[in-house]
Amino acid sequence: MNIRKFTIGIVAVSAIGILLGIQVAAAHLVGGQDIATDDGTYIIDFGYDPATPEAGGQTSLALGITERITSEPVPLTSIWTRITLEEEVLFAGHLAPQNNQALFTYVFPHDGDYDITARFATQGGEETTQNFRLNIEAPTNPNRVPRASLLIVAGFILVAFIAIARKITAAQR
């Protein structure tokens, strides 16, 4: 078997697997809830990841809507979303749905009970609004220094040592 063709085949299969894996991961986050609308027409899907979101950490959020009877996704034009903590609005804006859902990442600045409002605008001109409550925990280790910061500091120290070593070597000549 030609090694080049084998390698291309492995890369293609891996790429397809990654793409399929991303799609599955986007549709099913580890936490969340499905809520039927008051009239029973739709199921609103709200998902988040990680299972226990922490203040200061990235949280993936997903919003979607399906027909209650058929479970088919509802074609959307936009999803207006607002995130509030107590009375303070921290985020508000229109999200452009892809594959009839909106996926985005948000960093909640404080621990507490956040209210998330989603207003779904369908291609048929209907609007459906749903409110969710999401508890954000205090960081489990608030004094932890991010790994990227440590790498940057280590890089500066390394550059400083190299500069000092060059000066010592130049002085000895």
C-alpha positions in Angstrom: 0.0 0.0 0.0 1.2 3.5 -0.9 2.2 5.3 2.4 1.1 8.6 1.0 -2.4 7.4 0.1 -2.6 5.7 3.6 -1.6 9.0 5.3 -4.2 11.0 3.2 -6.9 8.5 4.1 -6.1 8.7 7.9 -6.1 12.5 7.8 -9.5 12.5 5.9 -11.1 10.1 8.3 -9.7 12.1 11.3 -11.0 15.3 9.9 -14.5 13.9 9.4 -14.5 12.5 12.9 -13.4 15.8 14.3 -16.2 17.6 12.4 -18.8 15.1 13.5 -17.6 15.2 17.1 -17.8 19.0 17.2 -21.4 18.9 15.9 -22.4 16.3 18.5 -20.6 18.2 21.3 -22.4 21.5 20.3 -25.8 19.9 20.4 -25.4 18.3 23.8 -23.7 20.2 26.6 -23.3 18.7 30.0 -25.8 20.9 31.9 -29.1 22.6 31.1 -32.8 22.2 30.7 -35.5 21.8 28.2 -38.7 23.8 28.8 -42.0 23.6 27.0 -43.5 26.9 26.0 -46.7 27.9 27.8 -48.8 27.0 24.7 -47.0 23.7 24.3 -45.9 24.4 20.8 -42.1 24.4 21.3 -39.4 23.0 23.5 -36.7 25.5 24.4 -33.3 24.0 24.9 -30.8 25.7 27.1 -27.4 24.0 27.7 -24.1 25.0 29.3 -20.7 23.5 29.9 -19.0 22.9 32.4 -21.6 21.3 34.6 -20.7 23.6 37.5 -19.8 27.0 35.9 -17.4 29.2 37.9 -16.9 32.9 38.0 -14.0 34.0 35.9 -14.0 30.8 33.9 -15.3 30.3 30.3 -18.8 28.8 30.1 -20.2 27.5 26.8 -23.9 28.3 26.3 -26.3 26.9 23.8 -29.8 28.1 22.9 -32.2 26.3 20.6 -35.9 25.6 19.9 -37.7 22.6 18.5 -41.2 21.7 17.6 -42.7 19.9 20.6 -44.6 17.2 18.6 -42.1 16.5 15.8 -38.8 17.4 17.6 -37.8 19.2 14.4 -35.6 22.3 14.8 -37.5 25.6 14.3 -35.9 27.8 11.5 -34.8 31.0 13.2 -33.7 34.4 12.1 -32.2 35.6 15.4 -32.0 34.9 19.1 -31.9 38.0 21.3 -30.2 37.2 24.5 -29.7 39.1 27.8 -27.6 38.1 30.8 -28.3 39.8 34.1 -27.1 39.5 37.7 -29.6 41.0 40.1 -30.6 44.2 38.3 -27.4 44.7 36.3 -27.4 43.9 32.6 -24.1 42.3 31.7 -24.8 41.3 28.1 -27.6 41.9 25.7 -27.6 41.4 21.9 -28.8 39.5 18.9 -27.1 36.2 18.1 -27.1 34.8 14.6 -28.2 31.2 14.8 -26.4 28.5 12.9 -28.1 25.2 12.4 -31.1 26.7 14.2 -29.2 27.2 17.5 -26.9 29.8 19.0 -23.6 28.7 20.6 -21.4 31.1 22.4 -18.9 31.4 25.2 -19.3 33.8 28.1 -17.1 34.6 31.2 -19.4 35.3 34.2 -17.6 37.9 36.3 -19.0 37.1 39.7 -20.6 34.1 41.5 -24.4 34.3 41.9 -27.7 33.5 40.3 -27.8 34.9 36.8 -31.0 35.4 34.8 -30.7 34.5 31.1 -33.5 35.7 28.8 -33.7 34.3 25.2 -36.1 35.6 22.6 -36.3 33.4 19.5 -37.4 35.0 16.3 -38.7 32.4 13.8 -38.6 32.7 10.0 -42.4 32.7 10.2 -42.3 36.0 12.1 -43.2 34.5 15.6 -41.3 35.4 18.7 -41.0 33.1 21.8 -39.3 34.3 25.0 -38.0 32.1 27.7 -36.1 32.9 31.0 -33.5 30.7 32.6 -31.7 30.8 35.9 -28.0 29.7 36.0 -26.0 29.5 39.2 -22.4 30.5 38.9 -20.1 29.2 41.7 -17.2 31.0 43.2 -13.9 29.9 41.8 -12.6 26.7 43.5 -9.1 28.1 43.5 -9.3 31.9 43.1 -5.5 32.3 43.7 -4.5 30.0 40.9 -2.3 31.7 38.4 -3.3 30.8 34.8 -0.8 28.5 33.0 -0.4 31.0 30.2 0.8 33.6 32.7 3.4 31.2 34.1 4.7 30.5 30.6 5.0 34.2 29.8 6.9 34.8 33.0 9.1 31.8 32.4 9.9 33.1 28.9 10.9 36.5 30.3 13.2 34.8 32.8 14.8 32.6 30.1 15.4 35.7 27.9 17.0 37.5 30.9 19.3 34.5 31.6 20.4 34.4 28.0 21.1 38.1 28.0 23.1 37.8 31.2 25.0 34.8 29.9 25.9 36.7 26.7 27.2 39.7 28.7 29.3 37.5 30.9 30.7 35.7 27.8 31.4 39.0 26.1 33.1 40.4 29.3 35.4 37.3 29.5 36.7 37.8 25.9 
